[in-house]
Amino acid sequence: MRTMEFKMERPGLVVEGDTVEILERSSPVNYHYIIEPAVAMSGCYFERERLKSTSGIVKQIKQTETGYYVIVAFDEDELPDK
């Protein structure tokens, strides 16, 4: 099970247990992902770290001083340590 963290600007857009659709965006050097419809955004990932899944399940929502973070689980193997 692979997990990925997404930054969400305000609470209540998704809840734990939701199945979410993921949109991939690319630039010349990396990829990032968006929980549709524009709910939250991931950090940047290299080609070797690309997500294969187009949907996942919200496992946790964390609130920190810097905002809300959504942890989504995907039916993929975890990435090997760098």
HUZI-V506535 format. One record per backbone hydrogen bond with DSSP energy under -1.0 kcal/mol. CO is the residue of the C=O (numbers start at 1). NH is the residue of the N-H. E is the energy in kcal/mol with one decimal. If there is no record, write none. Layout:
co: [CO,CO]
nh: [NH,NH]
e: [E,E]
This chain:
co: [2,4,6,7,8,15,18,20,21,23,25,30,31,32,33,34,35,40,41,45,46,47,54,56,57,58,60,62,64,67,68,69,70,71,71,72,73,74,74]
nh: [74,72,70,41,68,18,58,56,36,34,32,27,45,25,42,23,39,35,7,31,49,50,22,20,73,17,71,69,67,64,8,62,6,59,60,4,57,2,76]
e: [-3.4,-2.7,-2.9,-2.0,-1.6,-2.1,-2.8,-2.0,-2.5,-2.3,-2.4,-2.8,-2.8,-2.9,-2.9,-2.6,-3.2,-2.7,-3.2,-2.9,-1.8,-1.6,-3.1,-2.9,-2.8,-3.0,-3.1,-2.9,-1.1,-3.2,-3.2,-3.1,-2.3,-3.0,-1.4,-2.1,-2.2,-1.9,-2.3]
